[in-house]
Amino acid sequence: MQIWDRFLTDEDRAILAKGRFGRRMGFGRKCGVLVIDAQRYMVGEPGNDAAWPSSCGDVGRAALGAIASLVGAAQAVGTPCFFTRFELDPSGADIGVYGRKRDLLQSPHWCLAGTRGAELAEGLHPGPNDIVFVKKKPSAFHGTPLLGYIVERGIDTLLVVGGATSNCVQASVFDASSCNLRVAVVQEAVFDRVPISHAIALFDMDRQFADVIPLADALRHLASQAR
């Protein structure tokens, strides 16, 4: 039973079966871990989420534990991790069209450059084999050096984690697929503010662009990389 199954009708399932959607693409030869916007502003703090305007609350913090576990396993076998940080200039000069959909929030608990909110979340520690970079748009690929790093390291598979599932995770997965990379989205390690957005985004990715897999499968695959 998948998290999105309760939203599907029998007619929906018939359409999926007829079109043969949702096949498994599996893992390739070499993988990397892509950690999307696992920042303080995204996960807030227990008992004080009201002070963090974009916090995903408890679900974000639960996913953060899974993310840290996966990152630790990757670092142990030399698999590179790529950490994105979404941050905006406090002036709003680089917000672009996003500013037409949402206000620029003047808060140290949001994603403004130089604030605590824009930092990586507690418990995430990039290693010497890892890369941390800033992005300005939803996709981790748009206007960043990510694809170049992936090509240089000979990576053909990305394990994707972070948030939010329906925003930056999904945009990054679509772009990764467009670059002909295999993608596995680790279900326990992605998070969103709205449960239905989370479920449907996972469904859409699993239907055509990625494999949505459990954390245990991701950890098992990383362990096999060591061998």
C-alpha positions as CSV (number, residue, x, y, z in Angstrom):
1,M,0.0,0.0,0.0
2,Q,1.6,3.3,-1.1
3,I,0.9,6.6,0.5
4,W,-1.0,7.8,-2.6
5,D,-3.2,4.8,-3.1
6,R,-6.1,6.2,-1.2
7,F,-6.4,9.0,-3.6
8,L,-6.7,6.8,-6.7
9,T,-10.0,5.5,-8.1
10,D,-10.4,2.2,-10.0
11,E,-10.6,4.2,-13.2
12,D,-7.2,5.8,-12.4
13,R,-5.7,2.4,-11.8
14,A,-7.0,1.1,-15.1
15,I,-5.5,4.1,-16.9
16,L,-2.1,3.5,-15.2
17,A,-2.2,-0.2,-16.1
18,K,-3.2,0.4,-19.7
19,G,-0.4,2.9,-20.1
20,R,2.1,0.7,-18.3
21,F,3.2,3.5,-16.0
22,G,5.3,3.0,-12.9
23,R,7.9,0.5,-14.0
24,R,11.1,0.2,-11.9
25,M,14.2,1.8,-13.3
26,G,16.5,0.5,-10.7
27,F,20.0,1.6,-9.8
28,G,22.8,2.2,-12.2
29,R,26.6,1.8,-11.8
30,K,27.4,4.7,-9.4
31,C,25.1,6.8,-7.2
32,G,25.2,10.1,-5.4
33,V,23.0,11.6,-2.7
34,L,21.1,14.9,-3.5
35,V,20.0,16.6,-0.3
36,I,17.4,19.3,-1.2
37,D,17.1,22.3,1.1
38,A,17.4,20.5,4.4
39,Q,17.8,23.8,6.2
40,R,16.7,25.3,9.5
41,Y,13.9,27.4,8.0
42,M,12.4,24.2,6.6
43,V,12.3,22.2,9.8
44,G,11.8,24.9,12.5
45,E,12.3,23.8,16.1
46,P,10.1,21.7,18.5
47,G,7.6,23.8,20.4
48,N,8.3,26.9,18.5
49,D,7.2,26.3,14.9
50,A,5.0,29.4,15.0
51,A,8.2,31.5,14.8
52,W,9.4,29.7,11.7
53,P,7.1,30.7,8.8
54,S,8.1,27.9,6.4
55,S,8.6,25.1,8.9
56,C,7.2,21.7,8.0
57,G,7.1,20.9,11.6
58,D,7.3,17.4,13.1
59,V,7.2,15.7,9.7
60,G,10.2,17.7,8.6
61,R,12.2,16.8,11.7
62,A,11.3,13.1,11.4
63,A,12.5,13.2,7.8
64,L,15.7,14.9,8.9
65,G,16.6,11.9,11.0
66,A,16.3,9.7,7.9
67,I,18.3,12.1,5.9
68,A,21.1,12.2,8.4
69,S,21.1,8.4,8.4
70,L,21.4,8.2,4.7
71,V,24.1,10.9,4.5
72,G,26.1,9.1,7.1
73,A,25.8,5.8,5.2
74,A,26.9,7.5,2.0
75,Q,29.9,9.2,3.6
76,A,31.0,5.9,5.1
77,V,31.4,4.3,1.7
78,G,32.7,7.4,-0.2
79,T,29.5,8.2,-2.0
80,P,29.3,11.9,-2.7
81,C,26.5,14.0,-1.2
82,F,25.3,17.2,-2.8
83,F,23.6,19.7,-0.4
84,T,21.5,22.5,-1.8
85,R,20.7,25.6,0.2
86,F,17.9,27.9,-1.0
87,E,18.6,31.4,0.1
88,L,17.5,34.9,-1.0
89,D,19.0,38.3,-0.7
90,P,17.3,40.3,2.1
91,S,16.7,43.1,-0.4
92,G,14.6,40.8,-2.6
93,A,16.7,41.6,-5.6
94,D,17.1,37.9,-6.6
95,I,13.6,36.6,-5.7
96,G,12.4,36.9,-9.3
97,V,8.9,35.8,-10.3
98,Y,8.6,33.9,-7.0
99,G,7.9,37.3,-5.4
100,R,4.7,37.4,-7.3
101,K,3.4,34.4,-5.5
102,R,4.8,34.9,-2.0
103,D,5.9,37.8,0.1
104,L,9.6,38.4,0.9
105,L,9.6,37.6,4.7
106,Q,12.0,39.8,6.7
107,S,12.7,37.1,9.3
108,P,15.9,35.5,10.5
109,H,13.9,32.3,10.6
110,W,13.3,32.3,6.9
111,C,15.7,31.7,4.0
112,L,17.4,35.1,3.8
113,A,21.1,35.0,3.2
114,G,23.2,35.4,6.3
115,T,20.5,34.3,8.7
116,R,20.2,31.3,10.9
117,G,17.2,30.0,8.9
118,A,19.3,29.6,5.8
119,E,21.8,27.3,7.4
120,L,21.8,23.6,7.0
121,A,19.7,21.9,9.6
122,E,21.2,20.6,12.8
123,G,22.7,17.1,12.5
124,L,23.8,17.4,8.8
125,H,27.6,17.6,8.4
126,P,29.0,17.7,4.9
127,G,32.2,15.7,4.6
128,P,35.4,16.3,2.5
129,N,33.9,14.4,-0.4
130,D,30.7,16.4,-0.4
131,I,29.6,19.6,-2.1
132,V,27.4,22.4,-0.7
133,F,26.0,25.1,-3.0
134,V,23.3,27.8,-3.1
135,K,20.4,27.7,-5.5
136,K,17.9,30.4,-6.3
137,K,15.2,28.4,-8.0
138,P,13.2,25.3,-7.2
139,S,15.4,22.9,-9.2
140,A,18.8,22.0,-7.9
141,F,20.0,22.0,-11.5
142,H,18.8,25.4,-12.6
143,G,21.7,27.9,-12.7
144,T,24.0,25.7,-10.5
145,P,27.1,23.6,-11.1
146,L,25.4,20.3,-10.0
147,L,25.3,18.6,-13.4
148,G,28.9,19.3,-13.9
149,Y,29.8,17.7,-10.6
150,I,27.7,14.7,-11.4
151,V,29.3,14.2,-14.8
152,E,32.8,14.6,-13.4
153,R,32.2,11.9,-10.8
154,G,30.7,9.4,-13.3
155,I,27.3,9.3,-11.4
156,D,24.3,7.9,-13.2
157,T,21.9,7.5,-10.2
158,L,20.7,10.0,-7.6
159,L,19.2,9.2,-4.3
160,V,17.1,12.3,-3.6
161,V,16.0,13.5,-0.1
162,G,14.9,16.7,1.5
163,G,12.0,19.1,1.0
164,A,9.6,20.2,0.1
165,T,8.4,17.1,-1.8
166,S,5.9,19.0,-4.1
167,N,8.2,21.9,-4.7
168,C,12.0,21.7,-4.9
169,V,12.3,17.9,-4.7
170,Q,9.8,17.4,-7.5
171,A,11.4,20.1,-9.7
172,S,14.9,18.6,-9.1
173,V,13.7,15.1,-9.9
174,F,12.1,16.2,-13.2
175,D,15.3,17.9,-14.2
176,A,17.4,14.9,-13.2
177,S,15.2,12.7,-15.4
178,S,15.5,15.2,-18.3
179,C,19.3,14.7,-18.0
180,N,18.8,10.9,-18.3
181,L,19.8,10.2,-14.7
182,R,18.2,7.4,-12.8
183,V,16.5,8.8,-9.7
184,A,15.3,7.1,-6.5
185,V,13.3,9.3,-4.1
186,V,13.7,8.0,-0.5
187,Q,10.2,8.1,0.9
188,E,11.0,8.5,4.6
189,A,13.6,11.2,3.8
190,V,11.4,13.7,1.9
191,F,8.8,16.0,3.5
192,D,6.2,18.6,2.8
193,R,3.9,21.0,4.6
194,V,0.6,19.6,3.2
195,P,0.0,15.9,3.3
196,I,-1.9,15.7,0.1
197,S,0.8,17.7,-1.8
198,H,3.4,15.2,-0.4
199,A,1.4,12.1,-1.5
200,I,0.5,13.3,-5.0
201,A,4.0,14.6,-5.7
202,L,5.4,11.1,-4.8
203,F,2.8,9.5,-7.0
204,D,3.6,11.7,-10.0
205,M,7.4,11.1,-9.6
206,D,7.0,7.3,-9.1
207,R,4.6,7.1,-12.1
208,Q,7.0,8.4,-14.7
209,F,10.2,10.0,-13.5
210,A,11.7,8.1,-10.5
211,D,11.5,5.2,-8.2
212,V,10.0,6.0,-4.8
213,I,11.8,3.6,-2.4
214,P,12.0,2.9,1.3
215,L,15.0,4.1,3.3
216,A,16.0,0.5,4.0
217,D,16.4,-0.1,0.2
218,A,18.5,3.0,-0.1
219,L,20.8,2.0,2.8
220,R,21.1,-1.5,1.4
221,H,22.2,-0.1,-2.0
222,L,24.8,2.2,-0.4
223,A,26.2,-0.7,1.5
224,S,26.6,-2.6,-1.7
225,Q,28.6,0.3,-3.1
226,A,31.3,-0.4,-0.6
227,R,31.8,-3.9,-2.0
